[in-house]
Amino acid sequence: MKFLHLSDLHLGKRVNEFSMADDQKYILKKIIKAVECEKPDAVLIAGDVYDKSVPSTEAVEMFDDFLYELCMLKTKTFVISGNHDSPERIAFGGRIIKGAGVYLSPVYDGSVAPVTLNDEYGEVNIYMLPFIKPAHVRKFFGDSEINSYTDAVRVAVEHMNINASARNVLITHQFVTGATRCESEELNVGGADNVDASVFVGFDYVALGHIHGPQNACGERVRYCGSPIKYSFSEASHVKSITVAELKNRGELTVKTIPLTPLRDMIEIRGTYNELMSKSFYEGLNYDTDYVHITLTDEQDIPDAVNRLRTVYGKLMRLDYDNARTRFSGDIGAADVEKSPLELMGDFYELQNNAPMSDEQSKLCEKLIEKIWGENQ
């Protein structure tokens, strides 16, 4: 049985002030082409479908179009909610549309019933476990000792009552200990959200979401496929791809990747202002269309540097300085444009009032910002 493994679409995401909608629409079309070519038995989407728990209209429309294309290809599709998603919104309509071959993870209620598919080797049981925290599981299994994320996933898996003699596949969205993270993923202080890979011992393949860099978490059997496009400059060196996992008899697993070429890449360059603005430097390259992080090495700050650089580097996302002053002071840079709107508002408020915003003020600003972004997307 062949699976095409995806995760972390983050539909509706904005990186700095840039909407990623065009990039996402482009890559979803590439994924549909891969489905047409590979003809998998199922597509597994391991969470973070959306970037917000209340996604924008455009994000919902994108995912609706994507599911429709998969249905037209008669490809079964399994979708779970991640930590960025609202489990209730992902689950909406799930009992109705499973007749079309689309299976949406319900809100976790202590039980995870498998969906059974068949091929020439027999049955494959597919379990969908959405993103869970210890509190989610403790609610249903108060008698069990659940003090960590590993405990939570272990107890959830134990109550699936999986058939160890059958082929079993798990789709879940957690941070497995040892996986390599990057800036665009939400981090818990001290690695409190770590899950030990030993809890997945009964599965033939574990399709993971949450980590944006494609990687094995415990051999090929437990794998992150990574996000389909880059969402921060910490991902600049990633080679984005789709993971294709093929399961024959128990223990016979093969995994391959299909590279994904983005509409626009994320690149990092450094040098003096004059060097970077020299035609001989940028001519013939994609610096006018790619997303760019520039580090200027000039000893003096360049007036209006962001706007001046954008005459050549039209999608400049971030500007830093690396010189004697920044190395001495420990400053990140003179013009870091990678902060979120809420962070920028917080900085401005503190500058004006000599005190940070209260929790109540932050929540109010966050609601207003989300409303404004939603109206302008």
C-alpha positions in Angstrom: 0.0 0.0 0.0 1.4 3.4 -1.0 0.9 6.5 1.0 1.8 10.1 0.1 2.7 11.8 3.4 2.2 15.6 3.8 2.0 17.9 6.8 2.3 21.5 8.0 0.6 23.2 5.0 0.0 26.3 7.2 -2.5 27.7 4.8 -3.2 31.4 5.3 0.3 32.0 6.8 2.0 35.4 6.5 5.8 35.6 6.8 6.7 39.0 8.0 4.3 41.3 6.1 4.2 38.9 3.1 1.2 36.7 2.3 2.2 33.2 1.3 -1.1 32.5 -0.5 0.3 32.5 -4.1 3.2 30.2 -3.0 0.8 27.8 -1.3 -1.6 27.6 -4.2 1.4 26.9 -6.5 2.7 24.1 -4.3 -0.7 22.5 -3.8 -0.9 22.2 -7.6 2.5 20.6 -7.6 1.3 18.1 -5.0 -1.7 17.2 -7.1 0.6 16.5 -10.0 2.6 14.2 -7.8 -0.6 12.4 -6.8 -1.5 11.9 -10.4 1.9 10.5 -11.1 2.4 8.3 -8.0 -1.2 7.1 -7.8 -1.0 6.5 -4.0 -3.7 4.5 -2.2 -4.0 7.4 0.3 -2.8 10.9 1.1 -1.9 11.4 4.8 -2.0 15.0 6.0 -0.4 15.1 9.5 -1.7 18.3 10.9 -1.3 22.1 10.8 -3.5 22.3 7.8 -4.0 26.0 8.7 -1.8 28.5 10.3 -4.5 29.8 12.7 -7.2 28.1 14.7 -9.6 30.5 13.0 -8.3 30.4 9.4 -9.0 33.1 6.8 -11.6 32.6 4.1 -8.9 32.3 1.5 -7.1 29.6 3.5 -10.4 27.6 3.8 -11.1 28.0 0.1 -7.5 26.8 -0.8 -8.0 23.6 1.3 -11.5 23.0 -0.1 -10.1 23.2 -3.7 -7.2 20.8 -2.7 -9.6 18.2 -1.2 -11.8 18.5 -4.2 -8.9 17.8 -6.6 -7.9 14.7 -4.5 -11.5 13.5 -4.6 -11.6 13.9 -8.4 -8.5 11.6 -8.5 -10.4 9.1 -6.3 -7.6 9.2 -3.8 -8.5 8.5 -0.2 -7.4 11.4 2.1 -6.7 11.3 5.9 -6.5 14.6 7.7 -5.7 15.3 11.4 -5.5 18.6 13.3 -2.2 20.0 14.5 -1.3 22.5 17.2 -2.1 25.4 14.9 -5.5 24.0 14.0 -8.9 24.1 15.7 -9.7 20.3 16.2 -13.4 21.2 16.0 -13.1 23.0 12.7 -11.0 20.3 11.2 -13.5 17.7 12.3 -16.5 19.6 10.9 -18.5 17.5 8.4 -16.2 14.5 8.8 -19.0 12.0 9.3 -20.6 13.2 6.1 -17.6 13.5 3.7 -16.0 10.2 4.6 -18.3 8.7 2.0 -16.2 10.6 -0.6 -13.0 9.0 0.8 -12.0 12.0 3.0 -11.4 11.1 6.6 -11.1 14.0 9.1 -9.9 13.3 12.7 -12.6 13.9 15.2 -11.9 15.9 18.4 -10.0 13.5 20.7 -12.5 11.8 23.1 -10.3 9.0 24.4 -10.9 6.6 21.6 -9.3 6.4 18.2 -11.0 3.9 15.8 -9.0 2.8 12.8 -10.0 3.1 9.1 -9.2 -0.2 7.4 -7.9 -0.3 3.8 -7.1 -3.4 1.8 -4.6 -4.4 -0.8 -3.1 -7.6 -2.2 -1.2 -8.1 1.1 -4.3 -7.8 3.3 -5.6 -5.2 5.7 -3.9 -1.9 6.8 -5.3 -0.2 9.8 -4.9 3.6 9.7 -5.2 5.5 13.1 -5.6 9.2 13.2 -4.4 10.8 16.5 -4.6 14.7 16.4 -2.3 16.9 18.4 -2.8 16.1 22.1 -1.5 17.5 25.3 -1.4 15.6 28.7 -4.6 17.5 29.8 -6.5 16.2 26.8 -5.8 12.6 27.7 -6.0 12.9 31.5 -9.6 14.0 31.0 -10.5 10.5 29.8 -8.0 8.4 31.7 -7.8 10.0 35.1 -6.6 6.7 36.7 -3.5 6.6 34.5 -0.3 8.4 35.4 0.0 11.2 32.7 2.6 13.8 33.6 4.3 14.3 30.3 3.6 14.3 26.5 5.2 10.9 26.3 2.8 9.6 28.9 -0.1 11.2 27.1 0.7 9.7 23.7 1.6 6.3 25.3 -1.8 6.1 27.1 -3.7 7.2 23.9 -1.9 4.5 21.9 -2.5 1.8 24.5 -6.2 2.5 24.4 -6.3 2.1 20.6 -6.0 -1.7 21.2 -4.0 -2.2 18.0 -3.7 -5.6 16.5 0.1 -6.3 16.6 -0.1 -9.0 14.0 -1.7 -6.6 11.4 -0.1 -3.8 9.5 -0.8 -0.5 11.3 -0.2 3.1 10.3 -0.4 6.1 12.7 -0.9 9.7 11.6 0.0 12.1 14.4 1.3 15.6 15.2 3.9 15.7 18.0 7.5 16.6 18.6 9.5 13.3 18.8 12.7 13.5 20.9 15.8 14.1 18.9 14.1 15.7 15.8 15.8 18.9 14.5 13.6 22.0 14.9 13.7 25.4 13.3 12.4 28.9 14.1 9.0 28.6 12.4 7.8 25.9 14.8 6.3 26.6 18.2 8.7 25.6 21.0 7.9 24.7 24.6 10.4 25.8 27.2 12.8 23.0 28.2 11.5 20.6 25.6 8.5 19.8 27.7 6.5 18.6 24.7 9.0 15.9 23.8 7.5 12.4 23.0 9.8 9.4 23.1 9.7 7.3 19.9 9.3 4.1 21.9 5.5 4.8 22.2 5.2 4.0 18.5 6.6 0.5 18.7 3.4 -1.2 17.4 3.2 0.7 14.1 4.6 -0.1 10.7 4.7 3.5 9.7 4.2 6.7 11.7 3.4 9.8 9.6 4.4 12.7 11.7 3.7 16.4 11.4 5.0 19.4 13.4 8.6 19.6 12.3 9.3 21.5 9.1 12.5 19.8 8.0 12.0 16.4 6.4 13.8 13.8 8.6 13.5 10.3 10.2 12.7 10.4 13.9 13.4 6.7 14.5 14.5 5.1 11.3 12.3 5.3 8.2 9.4 3.9 10.2 8.8 7.1 12.2 9.1 10.1 9.9 8.5 13.8 9.4 7.8 14.7 5.8 8.4 18.4 6.6 6.5 21.5 5.4 6.0 21.8 1.6 7.4 25.3 1.4 9.8 27.4 3.6 8.3 29.5 6.3 11.4 31.1 7.8 15.0 31.7 7.0 16.0 29.0 9.4 14.6 26.7 6.7 16.6 28.3 3.9 18.9 25.3 3.5 16.0 22.8 3.5 15.2 20.8 0.4 11.4 20.6 0.6 9.8 17.4 -0.6 6.9 15.0 -0.4 7.4 11.7 1.3 6.1 8.5 -0.4 5.9 5.5 1.9 5.1 2.0 0.5 4.2 -0.8 2.8 4.0 -4.4 1.6 4.2 -7.3 4.1 4.8 -6.4 7.7 8.4 -5.1 8.0 8.6 -4.4 4.3 8.7 -0.6 4.1 10.3 1.6 1.5 10.4 5.4 1.7 11.3 7.9 -1.0 11.0 11.6 -1.5 9.8 13.8 -4.4 11.5 17.2 -4.4 9.3 20.3 -4.4 10.4 23.4 -6.3 8.8 26.5 -4.8 7.3 29.4 -6.7 9.8 31.6 -4.8 12.8 30.5 -2.8 14.1 31.9 0.5 17.7 33.0 0.2 20.3 34.7 2.4 23.0 37.0 1.2 25.5 39.3 2.8 27.9 42.1 1.8 28.2 45.9 1.8 25.4 48.0 0.4 27.4 49.0 -2.6 28.4 45.3 -3.4 24.8 44.1 -3.2 23.5 47.0 -5.3 26.0 46.4 -8.0 24.5 45.1 -11.2 27.3 42.6 -11.6 26.2 41.0 -8.3 22.5 40.5 -8.9 22.2 40.4 -12.7 20.7 37.1 -14.0 19.7 35.9 -10.5 16.2 35.6 -9.0 16.8 38.2 -6.3 13.9 40.3 -7.6 11.4 37.5 -7.1 12.8 35.3 -4.3 12.3 36.1 -0.6 15.5 37.6 0.7 17.3 38.0 4.0 20.2 40.5 3.7 23.0 41.0 6.1 24.8 44.3 5.5 28.4 44.5 6.6 28.8 48.3 6.3 30.2 49.9 9.5 27.7 52.8 9.1 23.9 52.3 8.9 22.5 53.0 5.4 19.7 55.5 5.5 16.3 54.0 4.4 18.2 50.8 3.6 15.1 48.6 3.4 13.3 50.7 0.7 16.4 51.3 -1.2 17.4 47.6 -1.3 13.8 46.7 -2.3 14.3 48.5 -5.6 16.5 45.5 -6.6 15.4 42.9 -4.0 11.6 43.4 -4.3 10.7 40.7 -1.7 13.3 41.7 0.9 11.9 40.2 4.2 14.6 40.8 6.7 17.6 43.2 7.0 20.4 42.8 9.5 23.7 44.4 10.1 26.9 42.6 11.0 29.7 45.0 11.9 31.8 46.1 14.8 28.8 47.9 16.5 26.4 44.9 16.4 29.1 42.4 17.4 30.1 44.6 20.4 26.5 45.3 21.5 25.0 41.9 20.7 22.3 43.6 18.5 20.6 41.3 16.0 20.5 44.2 13.5 19.3 47.6 12.8 16.2 46.6 10.8 14.8 43.3 11.7 11.6 43.0 9.8 10.9 39.4 10.8 8.9 40.4 14.0 5.2 39.7 14.0 2.8 42.7 14.0 1.9 42.0 17.7 5.6 42.0 18.6 6.1 45.3 16.8 3.1 46.8 18.5 4.4 45.6 21.9 7.8 47.2 21.1 6.1 50.5 20.1 3.9 50.5 23.2 6.9 49.9 25.6 8.9 52.6 23.9 6.1 55.1 24.3 5.0 54.1 27.9 8.2 52.8 29.5 6.3 49.6 30.4 5.1 46.5 28.5 1.5 45.9 27.5 -0.6 44.0 30.0 -2.1 40.6 29.1 -5.4 42.2 28.5 -4.0 44.8 26.2 -2.0 42.1 24.3 -5.1 40.0 23.8 -7.1 43.0 22.5 -4.2 43.9 20.1 -4.0 40.3 18.9 -7.8 40.2 18.1 -7.6 43.6 16.3 -4.5 42.5 14.2 -6.1 39.1 13.3 -9.3 41.0 12.2 -7.3 43.5 10.1 -5.1 40.7 8.5 -8.2 38.7 7.7 -9.9 41.6 6.0 -6.8 42.3 3.9 -6.1 38.8 2.8 
